[in-house]
Amino acid sequence: MQVDKTLNLYDAKNPLIQYTGRIDFSNPLAPRFWSPGVYIKARFKGTKCEVLLNDESMVDELHNWVSIVIDNGAPKRIRLSVIRNTIKVADSLADEPHTVLICKATESAVGYLEFAGIRCKELLPLPDKPARKIEFIGNSITCGLGSDMTVPCGQGQWFDQHNAYLAYGPLTARALNAQWQLTSVSGIGMARSCCGMQMTMPQVFDKTDLRDNLIPWKFKNYQPDVVTVCLGQNDGIIDSTLFCSTYVTFLKRLRGYYPNSTIVCLTSPMAYGALLVQQKKYLTGILAAMHNTGEANLYSYWFSNTYIGGCGNHPNLMEHQLLADELTSYLKKLKNWGQ
């Protein structure tokens, strides 16, 4: 690709660039991130802008998707095609300040991304990040898997319908003017994962990569006001003692990491029938046990419907919006977060 000589290169360590999510800054010129929903923001002056992204691309067909948002407009989801990508994210804009947001739309199993910089006429300071912070812990639903059917179900690769930016978590956060972080892995469970996965959420939750279970995450980097836990779909019908004891232990760990966070345990949006009955029963017992130990800042929320309109019976984009509407309304009242 021919370099546009009218644009200046600003490298990834420029202090005017904002990063949010679990990111490894070992190489400040190429910060690396695995998790879905990690996002980067910049503000620039000029008519056009390019971003530089490196894609791990573990095999030829395994490339990440990213969502690009200009001036808080409609997101554009782009599939990367090579290891080193220069993406023209804006062109022919008015010659005035603009913002760009780059969000990882796919999850850890697809590979990491590295942000290698931005090209624009002039990089400008951004407003401060929102004061509120939310973390969404979950599985493929929270990742946004199967939601975006602009690539029809059954076509392309398994991750081609991922859209973390338009999943219920980021939608909820933006509606509440909050930062977001998705700590989610497809197939993962609380006590038992599906699909041959050997890891469970309690094993990888304290890692930056959420895949190889190697790089420790520093919890002091992100202390959320609210943490939601949406797990149990992949555990399936399971022994109550195993599931509930594992869940309680996990909640106690969460409280150690997040002494001041409000924790909300969610039912699975995909659950119905016996599994949904089980989840409600188990969550009721789990919360009662925690409250009996003096835990006061812990709640549960049961989604009002089952959402399976997307690929693989996952929620589709419209259903993610419905989930976000429910959760936004609940958290607004719970936290007294009036707009």
C-alpha positions in Angstrom: 0.0 0.0 0.0 1.4 3.4 -0.9 2.0 5.7 2.0 0.0 8.9 2.1 2.7 11.6 2.6 0.1 14.1 3.8 -0.4 12.2 7.0 1.9 12.1 10.1 2.6 8.9 11.9 1.9 8.8 15.7 3.2 5.7 17.3 1.3 3.5 19.8 3.0 5.0 22.9 1.7 8.5 22.2 0.0 9.8 25.4 -2.9 11.2 23.4 -4.1 7.7 22.5 -6.6 6.1 25.0 -6.6 2.3 25.7 -9.3 0.4 27.5 -9.2 -3.3 28.3 -6.8 -6.1 29.2 -3.7 -5.1 27.2 -0.1 -6.2 27.4 2.1 -3.1 27.2 5.4 -5.1 27.3 6.2 -3.6 23.9 4.8 0.0 24.1 5.2 0.4 20.3 2.9 -2.6 19.7 0.5 -3.1 22.7 -1.0 -6.6 22.4 -4.5 -7.6 23.3 -6.6 -10.8 23.0 -9.9 -10.1 24.6 -13.1 -9.2 22.7 -14.2 -5.7 23.2 -10.8 -4.1 23.9 -10.9 -0.7 22.4 -8.6 2.2 21.5 -9.7 5.8 20.9 -8.0 8.8 19.3 -9.0 12.3 18.3 -7.5 13.8 15.1 -7.8 16.9 12.9 -8.0 16.5 9.2 -10.0 14.9 6.4 -8.6 11.3 6.7 -7.1 8.8 9.1 -5.4 5.4 9.0 -4.7 2.9 11.8 -2.0 0.3 11.9 -2.9 -3.1 13.3 -0.9 -6.3 13.5 -2.9 -9.5 13.4 -1.5 -12.7 15.0 -3.1 -14.8 12.1 -2.2 -18.2 13.5 -3.3 -19.9 10.3 -4.2 -18.3 6.9 -7.9 -18.2 7.4 -7.9 -17.2 11.0 -8.0 -13.4 11.0 -9.5 -11.0 13.5 -12.4 -8.6 12.9 -12.4 -5.1 14.2 -15.2 -2.5 14.5 -14.3 1.1 13.5 -16.4 4.0 14.7 -15.9 7.6 13.5 -17.5 10.4 15.5 -19.7 8.1 17.5 -21.5 7.1 14.2 -22.5 3.6 13.0 -19.8 1.0 13.4 -18.1 -0.5 10.4 -16.9 -4.1 11.0 -13.8 -5.0 9.0 -12.1 -8.4 8.6 -8.3 -8.2 8.6 -6.6 -10.0 5.8 -2.8 -9.9 6.5 -0.5 -9.8 9.5 0.3 -6.1 9.1 -2.7 -4.0 8.2 -3.0 -0.4 7.3 -6.7 0.5 7.5 -8.1 3.7 5.9 -10.7 4.4 8.5 -11.7 7.8 7.3 -11.5 9.8 4.1 -13.1 13.0 2.7 -14.2 14.2 6.1 -14.6 17.9 7.0 -11.2 19.4 8.0 -12.0 19.6 11.7 -11.6 17.5 14.8 -12.9 13.9 14.7 -12.7 10.8 16.9 -11.9 7.3 15.9 -12.6 4.2 18.0 -11.1 0.8 17.1 -12.7 -2.2 18.9 -11.6 -5.9 18.7 -14.8 -7.7 17.5 -13.4 -11.2 17.9 -12.2 -13.1 20.9 -9.0 -14.6 22.3 -9.1 -17.9 20.4 -8.9 -16.0 17.1 -5.5 -14.5 18.1 -4.1 -11.3 19.4 -4.0 -7.9 17.8 -1.2 -5.3 18.2 -1.9 -1.6 17.8 1.0 -0.1 15.9 0.0 3.5 15.6 -2.2 6.0 13.7 -1.7 8.2 10.7 -3.4 11.5 10.5 -2.8 15.2 9.9 -2.7 16.1 13.6 -3.4 14.1 16.8 -5.4 16.0 19.4 -6.2 15.5 23.1 -9.4 13.5 24.0 -11.8 14.3 26.8 -11.2 12.2 29.9 -12.7 8.7 29.9 -16.1 8.2 31.5 -15.8 7.9 35.3 -18.0 4.8 35.4 -16.6 1.4 34.7 -18.3 -2.0 34.1 -16.8 -5.5 33.6 -18.8 -8.2 31.9 -17.7 -11.8 32.7 -19.2 -14.5 30.5 -19.0 -16.9 27.7 -19.7 -16.8 23.9 -22.9 -14.7 24.5 -20.8 -12.0 26.2 -18.3 -12.2 23.3 -21.0 -11.5 20.8 -20.5 -14.8 19.0 -23.1 -15.7 16.4 -24.8 -12.3 16.6 -23.8 -10.5 13.4 -25.4 -12.2 10.4 -24.1 -9.9 7.8 -22.0 -13.1 7.2 -24.9 -15.6 7.0 -24.9 -18.5 9.5 -23.0 -21.5 8.2 -20.8 -19.4 5.9 -17.2 -18.4 6.5 -15.4 -19.3 9.7 -16.9 -19.9 13.1 -15.9 -16.4 14.3 -17.2 -14.4 11.3 -20.4 -13.6 13.1 -18.6 -12.2 16.1 -19.5 -8.6 17.0 -18.3 -7.6 20.5 -18.9 -3.9 20.0 -22.6 -4.5 19.5 -22.9 -7.2 22.2 -25.0 -6.5 25.2 -22.1 -5.5 27.5 -20.7 -2.6 25.4 -24.2 -1.5 24.5 -25.1 -1.3 28.2 -21.9 0.5 29.0 -22.4 3.1 26.3 -26.0 3.7 27.4 -24.8 4.3 30.9 -21.8 6.4 29.9 -19.4 3.9 31.2 -16.1 2.2 30.2 -16.4 -1.5 29.5 -14.3 -4.6 29.7 -15.3 -8.0 28.4 -13.8 -11.0 30.3 -15.3 -13.7 28.2 -14.4 -16.9 26.3 -16.7 -19.0 24.1 -17.5 -22.4 25.5 -16.2 -21.5 29.0 -18.1 -22.4 32.2 -17.9 -21.8 35.9 -17.3 -25.4 37.0 -17.4 -27.3 33.7 -16.8 -25.9 30.1 -18.1 -27.4 26.9 -16.7 -28.5 23.6 -13.6 -30.1 24.9 -12.3 -27.0 26.6 -10.1 -27.8 29.6 -10.2 -24.3 31.2 -12.9 -22.8 33.3 -13.4 -19.1 34.0 -11.9 -19.3 37.6 -8.7 -20.5 36.0 -8.3 -17.8 33.3 -10.0 -14.9 34.9 -6.8 -13.5 36.4 -5.0 -13.5 33.0 -4.5 -10.8 30.3 -4.8 -13.2 27.4 -7.7 -15.4 28.5 -6.4 -18.1 26.1 -3.0 -19.5 26.9 -3.5 -18.8 30.6 -0.1 -17.3 30.9 0.1 -13.5 31.3 -1.1 -12.2 34.8 -3.6 -9.4 34.8 -3.1 -6.5 37.2 -6.5 -5.8 38.7 -5.5 -2.4 40.0 -5.5 -1.3 36.3 -9.3 -1.5 36.1 -11.5 -1.3 39.2 -15.1 -1.5 38.0 -18.1 0.0 39.7 -20.2 -2.9 38.5 -19.2 -6.5 37.6 -21.7 -8.8 35.9 -21.3 -12.6 35.8 -23.1 -14.5 33.1 -22.0 -18.1 33.3 -23.7 -21.5 33.5 -24.9 -22.1 30.0 -21.8 -24.3 29.2 -21.9 -26.0 32.6 -25.3 -27.4 31.6 -27.3 -29.6 34.0 -24.8 -30.1 36.7 -24.5 -31.2 40.3 -25.6 -28.4 42.6 -22.8 -28.9 45.2 -20.1 -28.7 42.5 -21.6 -25.7 40.7 -22.6 -23.7 43.7 -19.4 -24.2 45.7 -17.3 -23.3 42.7 -19.5 -20.2 42.1 -19.3 -19.1 45.7 -15.5 -19.5 45.7 -15.3 -17.4 42.5 -17.4 -14.6 44.0 -15.2 -14.5 47.1 -12.1 -14.1 44.8 -13.9 -11.4 42.9 -14.6 -9.5 46.1 -10.9 -9.8 47.0 -10.0 -8.2 43.6 -12.8 -5.7 43.7 -13.6 -4.7 47.3 -15.9 -1.9 46.3 -17.6 -3.3 43.2 -21.3 -4.1 42.9 -21.5 -7.7 41.6 -24.6 -8.8 39.7 -25.1 -12.5 38.8 -27.1 -13.0 35.6 -29.1 -15.9 34.1 -28.0 -17.0 30.7 -29.9 -15.4 27.9 -29.9 -18.7 26.0 -31.1 -20.8 28.9 -34.6 -22.3 28.8 -36.5 -25.2 30.3 -34.7 -27.3 32.9 -31.5 -25.4 32.6 -33.2 -22.0 33.3 -35.0 -23.5 36.3 -31.7 -24.8 37.6 -29.9 -21.5 37.1 -32.5 -19.6 39.0 -32.6 -22.1 41.8 -28.8 -22.3 42.1 -28.3 -18.5 41.9 -30.9 -18.0 44.6 -29.0 -20.4 46.9 -25.6 -18.9 46.0 -26.7 -15.3 46.8 -28.3 -16.5 50.1 -25.1 -18.2 51.1 -23.0 -15.1 50.3 -25.4 -12.8 52.1 -25.2 -15.0 55.1 -21.5 -14.3 55.3 -22.1 -10.6 55.4 -21.8 -9.9 51.6 -24.1 -7.0 51.0 -23.1 -5.6 47.6 -24.2 -8.7 45.6 -27.3 -9.0 43.4 -28.9 -11.2 40.7 -30.8 -10.3 37.6 -32.9 -12.8 35.6 -33.4 -11.9 31.9 -37.1 -11.8 31.0 -36.8 -14.0 27.9 -34.7 -16.5 26.0 -32.7 -15.1 23.1 -31.6 -17.6 20.5 -32.2 -15.8 17.1 -28.6 -15.7 16.0 -26.2 -18.3 14.7 -25.9 -21.5 16.8 -28.9 -20.4 18.8 -27.0 -17.4 20.2 -28.6 -14.0 20.5 -28.6 -11.9 17.3 -27.8 -8.2 17.2 -31.4 -7.2 17.8 -31.6 -9.5 20.8 -28.3 -8.1 22.2 -30.0 -4.7 22.1 -33.0 -6.0 24.0 -30.6 -7.6 26.6 -28.8 -4.3 26.9 -32.0 -2.4 27.3 -33.0 -4.7 30.2 -29.7 -4.6 31.9 -29.3 -0.8 31.4 -32.6 -0.2 33.1 -31.8 -2.5 36.0 -28.3 -1.0 36.6 -29.5 2.6 36.3 -31.9 1.9 39.2 -29.5 -0.2 41.2 -26.7 2.3 41.0 -28.8 5.4 40.8 -27.1 6.3 37.6 -29.5 8.9 36.2 -28.4 10.6 33.0 
